[in-house]
């Protein structure tokens, strides 16, 4: 059960699970008085001190349930926020988590009841008569504004870095998928990196970019992003806008799925909903069915990936070569061309572009000139038109 995995990732020990099906949710307690009494008894039997709901509770529902069971109650969003707070490592990630937490908390301050609200009109109710609740609200709103300004600064810095990268266009490929689908393991396999991996949910919050060379010798930037989940709280999608923008800039999205999961189709649909919400569903998508090492030989042979899907094991490396070829096929950005160029000793900047963004096949130095044969993306070839020699030198 997904809620149990969320609870364990948040550090809880699951003592019991209660499932209820009903046609209409109870507005006061969500699950109704009878079911709530059953839950209260099972809490007493197990000794559990926390009740987690796989739903979002209103402040009134949360207060009513806590009053009846005399235990602390949290909902699904609170658990996810707690996991995010545990895993945020960079300053940006920590700002995003705090913003989401405060946006979640603010409307719940109003749910503390009439005793926490302002006194009625009359003497002593103005100015210094302001309640602690209202001061809390003002402090939270000020902090939210500060966090939003800080994240907007981060967003501008990220856009500036993208604009600098755009001077020599390199396609970005974004990994997207359900949490714990193996995106970080695949990222490490493709880029020989050591991004931390974990079986816990939401182990990756902070985006990571690495250069990757495809079989065509084109270079792309591979981006590892936060994992998605069913009913991902809107406050988190809003808070992590700067992070998710990497997917928005991608020329290709690798939608990574756990092909051993019985819920693969539903998880892929949940991811597509989030991609649609952030406005990137129109991007080219290549499905990557990961963890095929967990399938039996018969199950592996039954997989029918098709043109827009590849089955792999990021853990063992099986199928990764086919994935790289498929990425090449799906990327129409910047085809690679073989060229000959000539530079003087004073044109080191342009020569460095060749080494950084192309593949040097041969280099000779004579009479103070540097002659290079290389494979370059078309965009870079166009920028270096004045340095071309041999066939094609006159082409724009």
N, C-alpha and C positions, 0 to 999 in steps of 0.2 A: 504494500500500500504506500502510495507516494507520501502521504502525510507522516507516516512512520519514519520514512527516510529523511524527510525534512527535520523531524524532531531529533533524530539521531545526529544529523549534521549540525544541529544547534547545541548539541551536548547533552540532550535528555536521554534518559533510559525509559523505553516504552514498557509500561507495566500492563496495559490492557487496551483493547480497542472495542469501541461500541459503534455499531452501524445502525442507522435508522432510515427508513423510506417512508415518506408521507407526502400527500398531495399538496399540502399548503404549509408553509413555514409559520410557526407561531410567532406573532409580532413581539411578544413579551420575552420569550425564552428560546426562541428558534426551534427547539425540539419538543416543546410541550411539557406540562407539569408531570405527567406520568413517567415519561422517559427521563426527565431530569431527576426524579426520585430514584429510578433505577441506577442512573449514573452516580448519584450521591452514595448509594449503598456499595457500589463496586469500588468507588474511591476509598471508602472506609475499609473494605476487605483487602485491597492491595496496598494501602498506605501511601498512595500517590498524593503528592502535594501540588500538582499542577494539572489543569485540564486544558487540552488544546482542541480547538474546533477547526475542521476543514472547511471553513467558510469565513466571511467577514462579518463580524458582530457589530451591531450598533452600540453606542455607549450605554443606552438603556438596557439592551439585552445583556451586555457584559455585567453591568451592575446587578441586574436581577438574578443572574445565574450565580454570581459570587455570593450574593446574600443567601441563596438557598443552599449551596454546597459547602460554603465556608472554606473555599480553596481559591487560589489565584487562577484566573481564567485568561487565556490569550487566544487570539484567532490566527488564521493562516498567515495574514500579512505580517503580524508581529513576529512570527517565527522566521519568515523570510528576511525581514529587516534585521533580525538578530544574527542570522547567518551572514548576511552581507557585512554587518559591522565586524564580525570576526575575521573576515577574509580580505577586507579593504587594506591595502598595503601602501599605495601611493597617496600623496596629498589629495590628488584629484578624486580618487576613489573614496577617501574618507569624507571629503566635502559632499560628494554625491549621496553617500549613505546618511549623513547627518541631515541633509535637506529632506530626504525621503522620510526619515524618522519624525522630523518636526512637522512636516505636512500631514503625517498620520496623526500626530498627537494633538495638533491645534483644535480640530473640531471636537475632540473628545474631552477637552477641558470644559466645554459647555455642557457636557453630560453629567457633571457632578451633582446636579440637583439645585433646587431653589436656595438651599442654605449657602451655596457658594456664589450666588449671583448678587448683584447690587441691591442694597436696601431700597425700599420704596421712597418716593419723593418726600422732601422735608428737610429739617435741619440736620446737618452732619452728613449729608449724602453727596456733597460736592467736594471737589478738590481732594484734600487729605482723607476724605471718607471713601476713597477708591478701595475696592477689595483686593486681596492678594490674587484672586483669580484674574482680574482685569490687568493687574501688573504682569502676571505671567503671560497673558495673551500678548501684551505689548512687547515684552522682551522676546517672545518667540517670533513675532512678526518681524521685529528688527533683525533678529538673527537670520530669518529666512531671506530677507532682502539682501543681507550681507553675503550669504552663501550663494544666492542667485547671481550677484554681481561678480563674486570670485569665480564661479563656474563659467560665466560669460567671458571673463578674461581668459580662462583656460581655453574656451572655445575659439576665441580670436587668435590665440597663440597657435592652436592646432590648425586653423585655417591658413595662418601665415606659413606654417611649415608645409602645408599641402601646396600652397602657391609656389613656394620655392622648389618643391619636388616637380611641379608642373612645368618648370622651365625645360627639364628633360623628361618628357612624359614617360612614366613607368606605370603600367597597369597595377592596380591593387586588387588582390583576391582576398575576400573576407570569409573566414570560417564562421558559420552560424549553426546553431542546433540546440537541441534540448540539453539541459544541464546533465553532466556526467555521460555524455555520448562519446567522449574520447577526443574532443577537439584539441586539447592541449597536448595529448600524446601524439596525435597526428601532426600538430605544429612542430613538435620536437623532432619527429621522424623526418619531416620534409626539410627542415632548416638546420638540423644538427644542433638545436638549441637545448637548453635545460630549463625551460619554463616549468615551475612546480606543477605537479599533477597530483590528484587526490581522488579517491572514490567518493568523497563527500560532495554534496551538491553545492554549486556556485563556488567551486574552488578558484575559478578565474574571474576576477572583476575588472582588472586593469588591462587595457588593450596593449598588445605587444606587436611590433612590426619587425619583420626580418626579410632580407633579400632572399629570393629563391630563383634558381636557374632552371628553366624548362628544357626539355629535349631539343627544342628548336634553337637553343642558346639565348632565347629571350629571357630577360630578367623581369621578375615581378616582385611586388611587395606583398607578403602574406601577413594578414592581420588575424590575431586570435582575439575573440570578443567574449563578452559575458554570455553565459548560457541562458536559455529561455526555459519557461515552465508553464504548465497549465494555469490559466487565470493569473498571469504575472500582474501584480498590482500596478495600476496606472501611475501611481506616484513614483514607482521605481522606473518605469519607462520614461517618464518626464525628467526625473533626476539624472538618469544615465544617458540623456540625449547626446552629450558631448562624446561619450564612448561609442554609442551606437552610430554616430555619424560616419565612422570608419566604414560601416557596411553601406551607407548611403553613397560613398565615394567609390565603391568597388566596381570594377568592370565585370567581375564574376563573383558569385556567391557559392561557396561550397556548403551545401546543407547536409551536415553530418548527422547520421542517425545510428542508433544502436540496433543493428539488424537482429540481435538475439532477443530483443525485448518484444513481448507479445503485444505491446501497445505502440509499436513503431508507427503505424499509420496515423494514430491519433496524435502522437507526439509531433510528427511532421506537420500535421494540420495546425497544431498549437503554435509551432514556430512560424508557419506561414501567416498566421493571424498577426503575430507581433511584427513580422516584416512588412505586412500590409499597413499596420498602424504607423510605422515609422517611414512609410512611403518608398520602400525599396523592392516591392514585390515584382515590379516590372523589369528588374535586372535579370540577366541570364543566370540561371540556377543549375548547378550540377549536383545531383544527389550522390552522397557518399555513404554507402551502407557499411558501417564500421563494425568491428568485433566479430567478424565471421569466424575467427578462431574458436569462438564459443559455440559454434554450430556443429552438428554431426556432419559427416561427409554427405549423407543423403540430403540434409537441409541445405548444405552449401551448393550442391548440384541443382537444387530446386530453385535457387535464386535466378531471376531473370532480369538483370539490371537494365538492359536496353541502351538506347543511344545517350540518354541524359542521366545515367546512373552508373556507378562503379562500386563493386563490392571489394572491401579491403580488410586488412587487420593492421591497424596502426601499431599494435604491440609487436607483431612478428615481422611486419613489412610486406606481407603478402598483398599483391594487387596494387602496391604503391606506384610501380612503374607504369601500369596502365592508367592510374589516376593522373599522373603527370602528362601522359600523352593526351588524355581526355581534356585536361586543362588547356593544353596547346590548341586542341581542336575548337574549343569553345571560346577562345580569346581571339578576336579579330583585330585587336589593338596592336599597332606597331609591328608589322612583319619585319623579319630580320633580313638584311641584305649584306652581301659580301662586297667590300670596297677596298680601294687602295688610296692612301692619303699621304701628303707630304707636309711637314711642318718645319719651321725654323726653330732655333734654340730659344727664341723669345716667345714662342707660342705654347708654352707649357700648360696653360689652363685648358686650351682646346685638346691637347694631347691627353691630359688627365681625364677628360670626359670619355675618351675612347677606352681607357683602361677601366674606368669606373662603371660605365654603362654598356660596354661592348665586350667583345672577345678578340684579343690580339692574337693573330695567327703567325705573323712574322714581322720582324723589325730590323731595319738596317740604318746605320748612320754613315753618311759620307758627304764630304765637302760642306760640312756645317749644317746639313739637312737631315731630318729624320723621316724615313720612309716606312710606312706601316701598312700591312695588309690585315684587315679586321672584319669581323661580322658585327654590324651595328643595327639597332632598331631604325626603322625608316625615319622617325622623327629626328633622331640625332644625325642621321645621314644628311637630312635637309639642312640642318643648322651648320653642318660642316661642308657645305657645297663648295665653298671657295678653296678647300684644301684637297679636293678629290683629284686623283690622277688616273690615267688609264681609261678603260671602257666605262662609259656612263658619266664621265667627268662633266660633260656639258648639260646633263639632264638636270632639271630643277628638282 
